[in-house]
Amino acid sequence: MTLLGEDLRGKRVLVTGSSRGIGAAVGTAFASLGARVALHGSGNGDAAARLALALSAGGTEVYAVTGDFRNPRAVESAVDGAVQTLGGLDILVNNAGTMVGRVPLERIGDDFLDEVIDLNLRSVVVACRRALPALRASGGGAIVNTVSISARTGGSPGSSIYSASKAFVSTFTRSLAAELAPDRIRVNAVSPGTIDTDFHQRYSTPEKLAATAARIPLGRLGTAEDCVGAYLFLASDGLSGYISGQVIEVNGGQLMA
Ligand SMILES: NC(=O)c1ccc[n+]([C@@H]2O[C@H](COP(=O)([O-])OP(=O)(O)OC[C@H]3O[C@@H](n4cnc5c(N)ncnc54)[C@H](OP(=O)(O)O)[C@@H]3O)[C@@H](O)[C@H]2O)c1
């Protein structure tokens, strides 16, 4: 039996969307366990580079790559950059994403549709495809995708395309788990509930968040740190080596509320 984190030491990990929020907490946790980590940000600011520098001061190898994931070629470049810098890849966490906006059906234009799908759906497929040779070369590995509670509930009004894109990633996760099992690559997902990050500063009012918190059985919104354990668990062969094609819901009981 492997104790938590033991087998993550020295693993080569790319966490996309790790300049802030859930991804930053996950990347920080991997680094603290001695993994070699590539953080990623959109390139809009240098938050990923600053976090990488701060974590490197702790003695672990942490790098930063950038790329606007609305562009599939930028996704490929970010994966390539991480693989080159780390000298291979063992774990891919596909976390970059956002709602882009709350837009009701009658106002959904083709450009908006493309943007939400490219960022939250196409980028995950492209990242997995690009990382596959490196994961195979390492003799197996783990992919952990970030989905959302809204993939199951449909989300709040105006989030239909975002929620459906996360449902796509949930199903893609299960399908890929079967397809990549012969390569000893496990594919799972973490599904956050309402997590108090910049995400909701952009898309939800304080009143909406307070009303949501009041309905959550555990009595509060989640934090980025609340999500970390599920990612580490699914990345660790020692802890979850016989688990593939699963989605772990991290929501304080919100799904049954
Ligand atoms: N917060 C929640 O309640 C919640 C619930 C369910 C699922 N999720 C999902 O969890 C993931 C992380 O969300 P979060 O709450 O941590 O949000 P966040 O704090 O807004 O962080 C989003 C991350 O994604 C990156 N990103 C956004 N747009 C991008 C683009 N065009 N190209 C490349 N990267 C981009 C951001 O990079 P920059 O900093 O460079 O912009 C950032 O690192 C997302 O996939 C989100 O959909 C969140």
The ligand as an SDF file (V2000), in Angstrom:
LIG
                    3D

 48 52  0  0  0  0  0  0  0  0999 V2000
  -15.1660   27.4050   -9.5890 N   0  0  0  0  0  0  0  0  0  0  0  0
  -16.1620   26.5310   -9.7520 C   0  0  0  0  0  0  0  0  0  0  0  0
  -17.1950   26.5950   -9.0460 O   0  0  0  0  0  0  0  0  0  0  0  0
  -16.0600   25.4380  -10.7650 C   0  0  0  0  0  0  0  0  0  0  0  0
  -17.0550   24.4560  -10.7520 C   0  0  0  0  0  0  0  0  0  0  0  0
  -16.9930   23.4180  -11.6590 C   0  0  0  0  0  0  0  0  0  0  0  0
  -15.9610   23.3610  -12.5620 C   0  0  0  0  0  0  0  0  0  0  0  0
  -15.0030   24.3240  -12.5780 N   0  0  0  0  0  0  0  0  0  0  0  0
  -13.9360   24.1970  -13.5570 C   0  0  0  0  0  0  0  0  0  0  0  0
  -12.7060   24.1440  -12.8610 O   0  0  0  0  0  0  0  0  0  0  0  0
  -11.6610   24.6310  -13.7100 C   0  0  0  0  0  0  0  0  0  0  0  0
  -10.8830   25.6870  -12.9500 C   0  0  0  0  0  0  0  0  0  0  0  0
  -11.7890   26.7140  -12.6100 O   0  0  0  0  0  0  0  0  0  0  0  0
  -11.4890   27.7670  -11.4440 P   0  0  0  0  0  0  0  0  0  0  0  0
  -12.7070   27.8620  -10.6180 O   0  0  0  0  0  0  0  0  0  0  0  0
  -10.1830   27.4910  -10.7950 O   0  0  0  0  0  0  0  0  0  0  0  0
  -11.4330   29.1040  -12.3170 O   0  0  0  0  0  0  0  0  0  0  0  0
  -10.3640   30.2890  -12.4180 P   0  0  0  0  0  0  0  0  0  0  0  0
   -9.8580   30.6690  -11.0750 O   0  0  0  0  0  0  0  0  0  0  0  0
  -11.0600   31.2970  -13.2540 O   0  0  0  0  0  0  0  0  0  0  0  0
   -9.1380   29.6350  -13.2350 O   0  0  0  0  0  0  0  0  0  0  0  0
   -9.3170   29.2690  -14.5860 C   0  0  0  0  0  0  0  0  0  0  0  0
   -8.0100   28.7620  -15.1360 C   0  0  0  0  0  0  0  0  0  0  0  0
   -8.2120   28.4150  -16.5290 O   0  0  0  0  0  0  0  0  0  0  0  0
   -7.3380   29.2200  -17.3250 C   0  0  0  0  0  0  0  0  0  0  0  0
   -7.9720   29.7070  -18.5420 N   0  0  0  0  0  0  0  0  0  0  0  0
   -9.1050   30.4400  -18.6430 C   0  0  0  0  0  0  0  0  0  0  0  0
   -9.3040   30.7900  -19.9350 N   0  0  0  0  0  0  0  0  0  0  0  0
   -8.2690   30.2700  -20.6450 C   0  0  0  0  0  0  0  0  0  0  0  0
   -7.8750   30.3030  -22.0050 C   0  0  0  0  0  0  0  0  0  0  0  0
   -8.5840   30.9680  -22.9260 N   0  0  0  0  0  0  0  0  0  0  0  0
   -6.7490   29.6520  -22.3770 N   0  0  0  0  0  0  0  0  0  0  0  0
   -5.9980   28.9900  -21.4590 C   0  0  0  0  0  0  0  0  0  0  0  0
   -6.3050   28.9310  -20.1580 N   0  0  0  0  0  0  0  0  0  0  0  0
   -7.4210   29.5710  -19.7580 C   0  0  0  0  0  0  0  0  0  0  0  0
   -6.9830   30.4230  -16.4740 C   0  0  0  0  0  0  0  0  0  0  0  0
   -5.7420   30.9620  -16.9330 O   0  0  0  0  0  0  0  0  0  0  0  0
   -5.4590   32.5840  -16.8140 P   0  0  0  0  0  0  0  0  0  0  0  0
   -5.2780   32.8710  -15.3570 O   0  0  0  0  0  0  0  0  0  0  0  0
   -4.2080   32.7830  -17.5920 O   0  0  0  0  0  0  0  0  0  0  0  0
   -6.6520   33.2640  -17.4190 O   0  0  0  0  0  0  0  0  0  0  0  0
   -6.9050   29.8080  -15.0820 C   0  0  0  0  0  0  0  0  0  0  0  0
   -5.6570   29.2090  -14.8610 O   0  0  0  0  0  0  0  0  0  0  0  0
  -12.3300   25.1200  -14.9780 C   0  0  0  0  0  0  0  0  0  0  0  0
  -12.2690   24.0990  -15.9590 O   0  0  0  0  0  0  0  0  0  0  0  0
  -13.7750   25.3270  -14.5370 C   0  0  0  0  0  0  0  0  0  0  0  0
  -14.6690   25.2310  -15.6190 O   0  0  0  0  0  0  0  0  0  0  0  0
  -15.0260   25.3610  -11.6940 C   0  0  0  0  0  0  0  0  0  0  0  0
  1  2  1  0
  2  3  2  0
  2  4  1  0
  4  5  1  0
  4 48  2  0
  5  6  2  0
  6  7  1  0
  7  8  2  0
  8  9  1  0
  8 48  1  0
  9 10  1  0
  9 46  1  0
 10 11  1  0
 11 12  1  0
 11 44  1  0
 12 13  1  0
 13 14  1  0
 14 15  2  0
 14 16  1  0
 14 17  1  0
 17 18  1  0
 18 19  2  0
 18 20  1  0
 18 21  1  0
 21 22  1  0
 22 23  1  0
 23 24  1  0
 23 42  1  0
 24 25  1  0
 25 26  1  0
 25 36  1  0
 26 27  1  0
 26 35  1  0
 27 28  2  0
 28 29  1  0
 29 30  1  0
 29 35  2  0
 30 31  1  0
 30 32  2  0
 32 33  1  0
 33 34  2  0
 34 35  1  0
 36 37  1  0
 36 42  1  0
 37 38  1  0
 38 39  2  0
 38 40  1  0
 38 41  1  0
 42 43  1  0
 44 45  1  0
 44 46  1  0
 46 47  1  0
M  CHG  2   8   1  16  -1
M  END
$$$$
